[in-house]
Amino acid sequence: MSDKPILLFLHGVGSGDLNGIGLSRLGTSLADLGYPALETAQVIAPKYAHALIGSDDNDLMPGVTIKDPARDAAKKNRRDFERRTAAIEFRLGRHDLGKGWPGGDAVVDASAALPNFAQARNYLKNQQIRAQVLTRILRTLPDSGRLVIVGHSLGSVIAADLLRRLPTNLEVVGMVTIGSPLAHGSFAVDKLRDTLKEPPRNLGWWVNFWNELDPVAAHRGVSSVFPWIIDFRVRTKFGIHVHDAVEYLADEAVAAAIGFALFGSSSKELHRIDRGVDIPTDYEERIVLLALRYAHLVSSQLKGEIQDRYAGALRQVQATVVDGIRARNALENRAMPSAVARLAFDFSDPHAVVPEPSPSSYFEKDEAVALFTVLAAENVIRPFEITIPKDDLQAAMKDLSAEMGLGSQFGADAIAAGKIAQEALSGARGVNWVKLGAMGVGAAAIVVATGGLALAAAPGLAGAAVITSALASFGPGGMIGGLLTAGSLVTAGGGGIAFGLASPGTTAETLEAVVERRLAATILRQRQHLDPDPDVWKMLAETEIEVRREHERLDEFSDASSPALKELKQKIETIERALKYFSDNGLEPDVLSDFTDDAA
């Protein structure tokens, strides 16, 4: 096997655009970025324009060589793929799906019907021509090696069609598609959308670039069809060549993606801080590192006076929480992990630099749902209160999820899920977008009131003993105690949480905050195509029963204007809105199935 990386160009209608001028332009762009000369790679640019016109050979359709992995292996493959994709996104910039043009599909339909696009129609409709093209491409490839695929226009469709038919020892390090029409239903050749629901196990990552002026791309990427890839928008001048591969290959981001796939890091690679630790961090320490990292990312988005205030507040919060962890660890005879210790600084020195936490480590998506739901809703610089523009919070959240290997869309979905949950529960009162940290001491009181019972079933997070111990060490009002309490109540199940929320000692505002975060976590799971958490519906139903029971008990003899009755009515309204959202959005569990499971 040759050590040379292999670059496979798959052209669209016609071939001259990619060959010659296109390769020369790409070589120049790579040199500008500090990558080796394109000649150091093995470039394969098969010509199949004639094969798209008509069938000369009676080639059989190449078989599928890359089989779908078993369930557990498929999950691992998806996680590994997402981590590689997030690393590419962190290097290149933000995922940008685009929104599409009004009538954009009609434009693509009209374009595809033109005589110039007869070759594309032939590939999509004539299986013999399709088999002939795929066979000719496969004959040009070696049996093994490191392959980078670049597909333009129809070539992107061919590339997607080719992925699962490649030799098993040919590793696709990365795939770059440019000017792709794959988001359009007419180009879903041979049920491609179904066969590529998950990334093939031979694919390292897939990045698609679309030009906002390119009519073939219709002002959108292709992650709406294949949600596991990432899209980037490029901008060029308007003109008749806006769809040409040469225009795309001249873009720095496109060249950077191809160069990284071929040669790895360049001289312009982002420097990552070493995250080595002397001992593993425990749960509270991981939460602190994650929250402080997010706070620093928020700070980096701000400007002017608000940035100065936020940085000053963060300075005090960081000094306080690091000192709090040091004090707790001293009482427990636990050493300070270097990941936390390196965040300490001389708070008495106004000129001391506040160290930033290293990029956060990877969390499983199921565990990250609760953490990101809480971060999106809570105030990470508590006790200070500063109103942050929503766009800055979202940008920071996207950066956080991208560097953690979850992809920026996870962070964007966490923010969106919180807004949707607020809207669903706000009713006629309207939405207060800047209201943060509503759980506060009230939520911690649920833990105290139930003796930790509310947290008895908190999968994936710390249990009751850890949380109550943490509250004793750090207090419920600070950043650590607040985040730990909120995170645990977002995942808690069982009757304890229902009893605690229905308790007269829990205000309607606190109940709404807890329900809002549980609903937001459910919405985030749905947007990320994760399995639903059946405990949420059960918790809401049990809480409604407990609240209505308390309301009926007091209503018999109390004044109609009783503050206690008003609180209970507000609690009932909140739960009813949450249950209605579940019902309206297909999130209700299978009641018959659940009954059968319980009976068993």
C-alpha positions in Angstrom: 0.0 0.0 0.0 1.4 3.4 -1.0 1.9 6.0 1.7 0.6 8.7 -0.7 -2.9 9.9 0.1 -5.3 9.4 -2.8 -7.5 12.3 -4.0 -10.5 11.2 -6.0 -12.3 13.9 -8.0 -15.8 13.2 -9.2 -17.1 15.7 -11.6 -20.6 16.8 -12.5 -22.0 17.3 -16.0 -18.9 17.6 -18.2 -15.3 17.1 -16.8 -13.2 20.0 -17.9 -14.1 22.2 -14.9 -12.5 19.9 -12.3 -9.6 18.8 -14.4 -6.8 21.2 -15.4 -7.9 24.7 -14.1 -9.7 23.3 -11.1 -6.8 21.2 -9.9 -4.4 24.1 -10.5 -6.6 26.5 -8.5 -6.9 23.9 -5.7 -3.1 23.5 -5.6 -2.6 27.3 -5.3 -5.1 27.4 -2.4 -3.4 24.6 -0.6 0.0 26.2 -0.9 -1.4 29.5 0.5 -2.6 27.6 3.5 0.8 26.0 4.1 0.0 22.5 2.9 2.3 20.4 0.7 2.1 20.5 -3.0 -0.9 18.7 -4.5 1.5 16.6 -6.6 2.6 14.8 -3.4 -0.8 13.1 -3.4 -2.1 10.6 -6.0 -4.8 12.4 -7.9 -7.4 10.3 -9.6 -9.9 12.2 -11.8 -11.8 9.6 -13.8 -13.6 10.7 -17.0 -17.1 9.3 -17.3 -18.9 12.0 -19.3 -19.3 9.7 -22.3 -20.7 7.0 -20.0 -23.4 9.4 -18.8 -24.6 9.8 -22.4 -25.4 6.2 -23.1 -24.5 2.6 -22.1 -21.7 1.0 -24.0 -21.1 -1.9 -21.6 -23.3 -4.3 -19.8 -21.8 -3.8 -16.4 -23.6 -5.1 -13.4 -24.4 -2.8 -10.5 -21.4 -2.9 -8.1 -22.4 -4.6 -4.9 -22.5 -3.1 -1.4 -19.2 -3.9 0.3 -19.6 -1.8 3.4 -22.3 -3.5 5.5 -24.2 -1.8 8.3 -22.7 -2.6 11.7 -24.6 -4.3 14.5 -26.5 -2.1 17.0 -23.8 -1.6 19.6 -21.1 -1.2 16.9 -23.4 1.2 15.0 -23.7 3.4 18.1 -19.9 3.5 18.6 -19.4 4.2 14.9 -21.8 7.2 15.2 -20.1 8.5 18.3 -16.7 8.3 16.7 -18.0 9.9 13.5 -19.5 12.8 15.4 -16.3 13.4 17.3 -14.3 13.5 14.1 -16.9 15.8 12.5 -16.9 18.1 15.5 -13.1 18.4 15.2 -13.5 19.4 11.6 -16.2 21.9 12.4 -14.0 23.4 15.2 -11.2 23.8 12.6 -13.3 25.2 9.7 -16.0 27.3 11.4 -19.7 27.1 12.1 -22.1 24.6 10.6 -24.5 26.6 8.3 -27.5 24.6 6.9 -29.1 27.5 5.2 -32.9 28.0 4.9 -33.4 27.5 1.2 -35.0 29.8 -1.3 -38.7 30.2 -1.6 -39.4 28.2 -4.8 -35.8 26.9 -4.8 -36.9 23.3 -5.5 -38.8 24.5 -8.5 -35.7 26.2 -9.8 -33.7 23.0 -9.4 -36.5 21.0 -11.1 -36.5 23.5 -14.0 -32.7 23.4 -14.3 -32.7 19.6 -14.2 -35.1 19.5 -17.1 -32.8 21.5 -19.4 -30.9 19.7 -22.2 -27.6 20.5 -20.5 -28.6 18.3 -17.6 -29.5 15.2 -19.7 -26.5 13.4 -18.3 -27.7 14.0 -14.7 -31.1 12.6 -15.6 -29.5 9.6 -17.2 -27.6 8.7 -14.0 -30.7 9.1 -11.9 -33.1 7.3 -14.1 -31.1 4.7 -16.1 -29.7 1.9 -13.9 -27.5 0.6 -16.6 -25.8 4.0 -17.1 -25.4 4.3 -13.3 -23.8 0.9 -13.1 -21.5 1.7 -15.9 -20.3 5.0 -14.3 -19.8 3.4 -10.8 -17.9 0.5 -12.4 -15.6 2.8 -14.3 -14.8 4.8 -11.2 -14.1 1.7 -9.1 -11.7 0.4 -11.7 -9.5 3.5 -11.3 -9.1 2.9 -7.5 -6.6 0.8 -5.6 -7.7 -1.9 -3.2 -6.4 -0.1 -0.2 -5.1 3.2 1.1 -6.2 6.5 2.4 -8.8 8.1 0.1 -10.2 11.6 0.0 -13.3 12.1 -2.2 -14.3 15.5 -3.7 -17.6 15.5 -5.5 -19.0 18.5 -7.5 -22.7 18.8 -8.5 -23.8 15.4 -9.9 -20.4 14.2 -8.7 -21.6 14.6 -5.1 -24.5 12.3 -5.9 -22.2 9.8 -7.4 -19.8 10.1 -4.4 -22.7 9.4 -2.0 -23.8 6.4 -4.1 -20.2 5.1 -4.3 -19.4 5.2 -0.5 -20.8 1.8 0.4 -19.4 0.1 -2.7 -15.7 0.9 -2.2 -13.1 -1.8 -1.5 -13.2 -2.7 2.2 -9.5 -1.8 2.8 -9.9 1.7 1.3 -10.3 4.1 4.1 -12.3 7.3 3.2 -10.5 9.8 5.4 -12.9 12.5 4.4 -15.4 13.5 1.8 -16.0 17.0 0.5 -19.0 17.8 -1.6 -19.4 21.2 -3.4 -22.4 22.6 -5.2 -24.5 19.6 -4.3 -28.2 19.1 -5.2 -28.6 16.2 -2.7 -31.0 18.1 -0.6 -33.5 18.0 -3.5 -35.8 15.0 -3.6 -35.2 14.4 -7.3 -31.6 13.4 -6.6 -32.4 10.7 -4.0 -31.1 8.0 -6.3 -32.1 4.4 -5.4 -33.4 5.4 -1.9 -30.1 7.0 -1.0 -31.6 8.8 1.9 -32.7 5.5 3.5 -29.4 3.6 2.9 -27.4 6.5 4.4 -29.4 7.1 7.5 -26.2 6.5 9.4 -22.6 7.3 8.4 -20.9 4.3 6.6 -18.2 2.8 8.8 -15.5 3.4 6.2 -16.1 7.2 6.2 -14.1 9.5 8.4 -16.2 12.7 7.9 -18.3 14.4 5.3 -18.3 18.2 4.8 -20.6 19.9 2.3 -20.0 23.4 0.9 -22.8 25.4 -0.7 -22.8 28.8 -2.3 -25.7 31.1 -1.4 -25.9 32.2 -5.1 -25.7 28.7 -6.5 -29.1 27.8 -8.0 -28.3 24.1 -7.9 -27.7 24.2 -4.1 -31.0 26.3 -3.8 -29.5 28.3 -0.9 -29.2 25.3 1.5 -26.9 22.5 2.5 -27.6 18.8 2.5 -27.6 18.1 6.3 -31.4 18.4 6.2 -31.2 15.0 4.3 -28.2 13.5 6.0 -28.2 15.1 9.5 -24.9 13.6 10.5 -22.8 15.7 8.1 -22.0 19.4 8.4 -22.6 22.2 5.9 -20.6 25.4 5.3 -21.6 28.3 3.2 -19.1 30.0 0.8 -19.6 33.3 -0.8 -18.6 34.3 -4.3 -19.5 37.1 -6.7 -22.6 36.6 -8.7 -22.1 35.4 -12.3 -22.7 32.7 -14.8 -19.9 30.5 -13.3 -21.3 30.6 -9.7 -21.9 26.9 -9.8 -18.5 26.0 -11.3 -16.2 23.7 -9.3 -13.4 26.2 -9.9 -15.2 28.8 -7.9 -15.6 26.5 -5.0 -12.1 25.1 -5.1 -10.7 28.7 -4.9 -12.4 29.1 -1.5 -10.0 28.9 1.5 -12.4 26.9 3.6 -12.9 24.3 0.9 -9.1 24.0 0.3 -8.6 23.8 4.1 -11.0 20.8 4.4 -9.3 19.0 1.4 -5.8 19.8 2.7 -6.6 18.6 6.2 -8.0 15.3 4.8 -5.0 14.8 2.6 -2.1 16.0 4.8 -3.4 16.5 8.3 -2.6 19.6 10.3 -1.1 22.7 8.7 0.9 25.5 10.2 -2.3 27.3 10.8 -3.8 24.7 13.0 -5.5 25.9 16.2 -3.4 25.3 19.3 -5.0 23.2 21.9 -4.1 23.4 25.6 -2.8 20.2 27.1 -5.6 18.7 29.2 -3.5 16.2 31.1 -4.5 15.6 34.7 -2.8 13.9 37.6 -5.9 12.3 38.9 -9.4 11.9 37.4 -11.9 14.7 38.2 -15.0 13.8 40.2 -18.6 14.8 39.3 -18.6 18.2 41.0 -15.2 19.1 39.5 -16.4 18.1 36.0 -19.5 20.3 36.4 -17.3 23.2 37.5 -14.9 22.8 34.6 -17.8 22.6 32.1 -19.6 25.6 33.5 -16.5 27.8 33.7 -15.5 26.8 30.2 -19.0 27.9 29.0 -18.7 31.1 31.0 -15.3 31.9 29.3 -16.8 31.2 25.9 -19.7 33.6 26.7 -17.2 36.2 27.8 -15.3 35.9 24.5 -18.5 36.8 22.6 -19.1 40.0 24.5 -17.8 43.5 23.8 -17.5 46.8 25.6 -19.0 47.6 28.9 -21.0 44.4 29.3 -17.9 42.4 28.6 -16.0 44.2 31.3 -18.7 43.6 33.9 -19.1 39.9 32.9 -15.3 39.4 33.0 -15.2 41.0 36.5 -18.0 38.7 37.7 -16.5 35.7 36.2 -13.2 36.5 37.8 -14.8 36.4 41.3 -16.9 33.3 40.5 -13.9 31.4 39.3 -11.8 32.3 42.3 -14.7 31.4 44.6 -15.5 28.0 43.1 -11.8 26.9 42.9 -11.3 27.9 46.5 -14.5 26.0 47.4 -13.3 22.9 45.7 -9.9 23.2 47.4 -11.6 23.5 50.8 -13.9 20.5 50.2 -11.0 18.3 48.9 -8.9 19.2 52.0 -11.7 18.1 54.3 -12.0 14.8 52.3 -8.2 14.3 52.1 -8.6 14.5 48.3 -5.9 15.9 46.1 -6.6 18.7 43.6 -6.7 17.5 40.0 -4.4 19.6 37.9 -7.3 20.5 35.6 -8.9 22.4 38.4 -5.7 23.5 40.2 -4.4 25.3 37.1 -7.5 27.6 37.2 -6.4 29.2 40.5 -4.9 32.7 40.5 -4.1 35.5 43.0 -7.5 37.2 43.3 -5.9 39.9 45.4 -3.8 41.0 42.4 -6.1 43.0 40.1 -3.6 42.4 37.2 -3.5 38.7 37.6 -4.5 36.8 34.5 -7.6 34.6 35.0 -6.7 31.1 33.5 -9.2 29.7 31.1 -10.3 26.1 31.4 -9.1 23.7 28.7 -11.6 22.6 26.1 -14.1 20.3 27.7 -13.9 16.6 27.4 -16.4 14.5 25.5 -19.7 13.5 27.1 -22.1 10.9 25.7 -25.1 12.7 24.2 -27.5 11.1 26.6 -25.6 12.5 29.5 -25.0 15.8 27.8 -28.7 16.4 27.3 -29.2 17.2 31.0 -26.0 19.2 31.3 -26.6 21.4 28.3 -30.3 21.9 29.3 -29.2 23.3 32.6 -26.4 25.4 31.2 -28.8 26.9 28.6 -31.2 27.9 31.4 -29.0 28.6 34.5 -26.9 31.6 35.4 -23.3 30.3 35.5 -22.0 33.5 37.1 -24.3 33.3 40.0 -24.8 35.3 42.3 -24.1 38.0 39.8 -26.9 38.9 37.3 -26.1 40.2 33.9 -28.4 40.1 30.9 -26.6 38.5 28.0 -27.8 38.9 24.4 -29.4 35.6 23.2 -27.2 35.4 20.1 -24.0 35.6 22.3 -25.3 32.8 24.5 -26.1 30.6 21.5 -22.8 31.2 19.9 -21.0 30.2 23.1 -23.1 27.1 23.5 -22.4 26.1 19.9 -18.7 26.5 20.5 -18.9 24.5 23.7 -20.7 21.5 22.1 -18.5 21.6 19.0 -15.3 21.4 21.0 -16.7 18.6 23.1 -17.3 16.4 20.0 -21.0 16.8 20.0 -21.2 19.2 17.0 -22.4 22.8 17.2 -26.0 21.9 16.3 -26.3 20.2 19.7 -25.6 23.5 21.4 -27.9 25.4 19.1 -30.7 22.8 19.7 -30.1 23.1 23.5 -30.8 26.9 23.3 -33.8 26.4 20.9 -35.3 23.7 23.2 -35.2 26.0 26.1 -37.0 28.7 24.2 -39.6 26.3 22.9 -40.2 25.0 26.4 -40.6 28.6 27.8 -43.1 29.4 25.0 -45.1 26.2 25.7 -45.4 27.0 29.4 -45.7 30.8 29.3 -49.4 30.9 28.2 -50.8 34.4 28.2 -48.0 35.7 30.5 -45.5 36.0 27.6 -41.9 34.8 27.7 -39.1 36.3 29.7 -36.1 35.3 27.7 -33.5 36.7 30.2 -34.9 35.1 33.3 -32.2 32.7 34.5 -31.6 30.6 37.6 -35.2 30.4 38.5 -34.6 27.1 40.5 -32.3 28.6 43.0 -32.8 27.9 46.7 -36.4 26.9 46.0 -35.3 23.9 44.0 -32.8 22.9 46.6 -35.6 23.0 49.1 -37.2 20.1 47.2 -34.2 18.0 48.0 -34.2 19.0 51.6 -38.0 18.5 52.0 -37.9 15.0 50.6 -34.7 14.0 52.4 -33.1 13.4 49.0 -35.9 11.2 47.8 -36.5 13.5 44.8 -33.1 12.5 43.5 -33.3 8.8 44.2 -33.6 8.0 40.5 -31.3 10.3 38.6 -29.7 8.2 35.8 -26.5 9.4 34.4 -25.9 12.1 37.0 -24.9 12.2 40.7 -27.5 10.6 43.1 -29.1 11.9 46.2 -26.1 11.3 48.6 -23.7 13.2 46.3 -26.0 16.1 45.8 -27.0 16.6 49.4 -23.3 16.4 50.4 -22.4 18.9 47.7 -25.2 21.3 48.9 -23.8 21.0 52.4 -20.3 21.8 51.1 -21.1 24.6 48.6 -24.5 25.8 49.6 -27.6 26.0 47.3 -27.2 29.6 46.3 -23.8 29.5 44.6 -22.8 28.4 41.1 -21.9 24.8 42.1 -24.8 24.0 44.3 -27.3 25.6 41.8 -26.0 23.7 38.8 -25.8 20.4 40.7 -29.4 20.7 42.0 -30.8 21.8 38.7 -29.0 19.1 36.8 -30.2 16.4 39.1 -33.8 17.6 39.1 -33.8 17.5 35.3 -33.1 13.8 35.4 -34.8 12.7 38.6 -37.6 10.2 38.4 -39.9 8.3 40.7 -42.6 9.5 43.1 -40.3 11.6 45.2 -39.9 14.4 42.7 -43.7 14.5 42.2 -44.3 14.7 45.9 -41.6 17.4 46.3 -43.1 19.6 43.4 -46.6 19.3 44.8 -45.5 20.2 48.3 -46.8 23.5 49.7 -43.1 24.4 50.4 -42.4 24.4 46.6 -43.6 27.6 44.9 -45.4 27.6 41.5 -42.4 29.4 40.1 -40.0 26.6 41.2 -42.3 24.0 39.8 -42.5 25.8 36.5 -38.7 26.1 36.4 -38.3 22.3 37.0 -41.0 21.4 34.5 -39.6 23.8 31.9 -36.2 22.2 32.1 -37.6 18.7 31.9 -39.6 19.7 28.9 -36.6 21.4 27.3 -34.5 18.2 27.8 -37.3 16.2 26.1 -37.3 18.6 23.2 -33.5 18.5 22.9 -33.6 14.7 22.8 -36.3 14.8 20.1 -34.3 17.3 18.0 -31.1 15.2 18.3 -33.0 12.0 17.4 -32.3 10.4 20.8 -34.5 7.9 22.5 -37.2 9.7 24.6 -37.0 9.5 28.4 -40.2 7.8 29.5 -39.8 9.1 33.1 -40.7 12.6 32.1 -44.3 11.9 31.1 -44.7 9.7 34.2 -43.3 12.4 36.5 -45.6 15.0 35.0 -48.7 12.7 35.4 -47.8 11.8 39.0 -47.1 15.5 39.8 -50.5 16.5 38.4 -52.2 13.9 40.5 -50.4 15.1 43.7 -51.1 18.7 43.0 -54.8 18.2 42.2 -55.2 16.1 45.3 -53.7 18.9 47.4 -55.9 21.4 45.6 -59.1 19.4 46.4 -58.1 19.0 50.0 -57.7 22.8 50.5 -60.5 23.9 48.2 -63.2 22.4 50.3 -62.8 24.9 53.2 -60.4 27.6 52.0 -61.3 31.1 50.7 -61.5 31.2 46.9 -58.8 34.0 47.0 -56.5 31.9 49.1 -52.8 32.4 48.1 -52.3 28.7 48.5 -55.1 27.8 46.1 -53.7 30.3 43.6 -50.3 28.7 43.8 -51.8 25.3 43.3 -53.9 26.5 40.3 -50.8 28.0 38.7 -49.0 24.6 39.2 -51.9 22.8 37.6 -51.9 25.2 34.6 -48.1 24.6 34.1 -48.4 20.9 34.2 -51.4 20.9 31.8 -49.5 23.0 29.3 -46.5 20.6 29.5 -48.7 17.6 29.0 -50.5 19.3 26.1 -47.1 20.0 24.4 -46.3 16.2 24.8 -49.7 15.3 23.2 -49.5 17.9 20.4 -46.0 16.8 19.4 -46.3 13.1 19.5 -44.3 12.7 22.7 -46.8 10.7 24.7 -45.6 7.3 25.6 -47.4 4.1 24.5 -49.8 3.8 27.4 -50.8 0.2 26.6 -47.1 -0.8 26.3 -46.2 0.9 29.5 -49.1 -0.8 31.3 -48.0 -4.2 30.0 -44.4 -3.5 31.1 -45.6 -2.4 34.6 -47.8 -5.5 34.9 -44.9 -7.7 33.9 
